Amino acid sequence: MKKALCVIAMILCMSQAGFSQDKGTYKQTLTKLMEVTGSFTNYKVVVTNMLDMYKKQSADVPPEAWMQLEAKITGVAGPMLVDLLLPIYQKYVSEADLKSVIAFYESPAGKRFIASNPQILKESMDAGQQLGAKIGAEVEKSMLLEGKGAQTQQN
């Protein structure tokens, strides 16, 4: 029994050591993926939009202060985002798969996809709003019919 526990402990230690060594290259690969997919650029847009909302709420803050804050946040946001997402990606995606995805995004088709992605996202959001309005109208119609049915049953 002691031998089995020692073997299991050794295997766990070895796998942990292997994980620690892979973490550096995995992080580099994840960073590259985020670069080629435009994730860092998109994240900066989100930060800028978020700060714009705060600016509207705090009109007394000078514009220079907002510019400095935005520069500071966007300067550290990329590495912070990678650190935040690293354990999540490691849980679900192998480094080899990340490299394959990077290869796609570096291909001509991948580059075209990335170039058209902002417009696709914008039009998809518009289409989603239209769908949401249709679903909302159907729900409202259904609830009105249910309400009328319930009133008829009560009478």
HUKA-V383959 format. One record per residue. N is the residue number from 1. RES is the residue in one small letter. SS is DSSP state (hx for helix, st for strand, lp for the rest). PHI is phi in radians with two decimals (none if undefined). BURIAL is I if it has 24 or more other ideal C-beta (glycine too) atoms within 12 Angstrom, else O. Layout:
N_RES_SS_PHI_BURIAL, N_RES_SS_PHI_BURIAL
This chain:
1_m_lp_none_O, 2_k_hx_-1.09_O, 3_k_hx_-1.09_O, 4_a_hx_-1.10_O, 5_l_hx_-1.13_O, 6_c_hx_-1.12_O, 7_v_hx_-1.11_O, 8_i_hx_-1.08_O, 9_a_hx_-1.08_O, 10_m_hx_-1.12_O, 11_i_hx_-1.09_O, 12_l_hx_-1.08_O, 13_c_hx_-1.11_O, 14_m_hx_-1.16_O, 15_s_hx_-1.20_O, 16_q_hx_-1.17_O, 17_a_hx_-1.12_O, 18_g_hx_-1.12_O, 19_f_hx_-1.09_O, 20_s_hx_-1.09_O, 21_q_hx_-1.20_O, 22_d_hx_-1.27_O, 23_k_hx_-1.03_O, 24_g_hx_-1.13_O, 25_t_hx_-1.25_O, 26_y_hx_-1.09_I, 27_k_hx_-1.09_I, 28_q_hx_-1.09_O, 29_t_hx_-1.17_I, 30_l_hx_-1.10_I, 31_t_hx_-1.06_I, 32_k_hx_-1.11_I, 33_l_hx_-1.02_I, 34_m_hx_-1.17_I, 35_e_hx_-1.20_O, 36_v_hx_-1.24_I, 37_t_lp_-1.54_I, 38_g_lp_1.42_O, 39_s_hx_-1.06_I, 40_f_hx_-1.14_I, 41_t_hx_-1.10_O, 42_n_hx_-1.08_O, 43_y_hx_-1.12_I, 44_k_hx_-1.12_O, 45_v_hx_-1.10_O, 46_v_hx_-1.09_O, 47_v_hx_-1.07_I, 48_t_hx_-1.07_O, 49_n_hx_-1.10_O, 50_m_hx_-1.12_O, 51_l_hx_-1.14_I, 52_d_hx_-1.05_O, 53_m_hx_-1.13_O, 54_y_hx_-1.13_O, 55_k_hx_-1.04_O, 56_k_hx_-1.13_O, 57_q_hx_-1.43_O, 58_s_lp_-2.23_O, 59_a_lp_-1.14_O, 60_d_lp_-1.38_O, 61_v_lp_-1.43_O, 62_p_lp_-1.12_O, 63_p_hx_-0.99_O, 64_e_hx_-1.09_O, 65_a_hx_-1.14_O, 66_w_hx_-1.14_I, 67_m_hx_-1.11_O, 68_q_hx_-1.11_O, 69_l_hx_-1.11_I, 70_e_hx_-1.10_I, 71_a_hx_-1.08_O, 72_k_hx_-1.13_O, 73_i_hx_-1.15_O, 74_t_hx_-1.19_I, 75_g_hx_-1.19_O, 76_v_hx_-1.82_O, 77_a_hx_-1.10_I, 78_g_hx_-1.03_I, 79_p_hx_-1.05_O, 80_m_hx_-1.15_O, 81_l_hx_-1.13_I, 82_v_hx_-1.07_I, 83_d_hx_-1.06_O, 84_l_hx_-1.19_O, 85_l_hx_-1.51_I, 86_l_hx_-0.88_I, 87_p_hx_-1.14_O, 88_i_hx_-1.21_O, 89_y_hx_-1.09_I, 90_q_hx_-1.09_O, 91_k_hx_-1.21_O, 92_y_hx_-2.02_O, 93_v_lp_-2.28_O, 94_s_lp_-1.32_O, 95_e_hx_-1.12_I, 96_a_hx_-1.08_O, 97_d_hx_-1.16_O, 98_l_hx_-1.02_I, 99_k_hx_-1.11_O, 100_s_hx_-1.16_O, 101_v_hx_-1.15_I, 102_i_hx_-1.05_I, 103_a_hx_-1.02_O, 104_f_hx_-1.08_O, 105_y_hx_-1.15_I, 106_e_hx_-1.52_O, 107_s_lp_-1.36_O, 108_p_hx_-0.99_O, 109_a_hx_-1.13_O, 110_g_hx_-1.11_O, 111_k_hx_-1.15_O, 112_r_hx_-1.13_O, 113_f_hx_-1.07_O, 114_i_hx_-1.07_I, 115_a_hx_-1.12_O, 116_s_hx_-1.58_O, 117_n_hx_-1.02_O, 118_p_hx_-1.04_O, 119_q_hx_-1.22_O, 120_i_hx_-1.06_O, 121_l_hx_-1.09_O, 122_k_hx_-1.08_O, 123_e_hx_-1.19_O, 124_s_hx_-1.16_O, 125_m_hx_-1.12_O, 126_d_hx_-1.07_O, 127_a_hx_-1.10_O, 128_g_hx_-1.10_O, 129_q_hx_-1.14_O, 130_q_hx_-1.10_O, 131_l_hx_-1.09_O, 132_g_hx_-1.05_O, 133_a_hx_-1.13_O, 134_k_hx_-1.12_O, 135_i_hx_-1.10_O, 136_g_hx_-1.03_O, 137_a_hx_-1.13_O, 138_e_hx_-1.13_O, 139_v_hx_-1.11_O, 140_e_hx_-1.08_O, 141_k_hx_-1.06_O, 142_s_hx_-1.10_O, 143_m_hx_-1.15_O, 144_l_hx_-1.11_O, 145_l_hx_-1.12_O, 146_e_hx_-1.08_O, 147_g_hx_-1.10_O, 148_k_hx_-1.17_O, 149_g_hx_-1.10_O, 150_a_hx_-1.19_O, 151_q_hx_-1.14_O, 152_t_hx_-1.12_O, 153_q_hx_-1.18_O, 154_q_hx_-1.26_O, 155_n_lp_-1.42_O
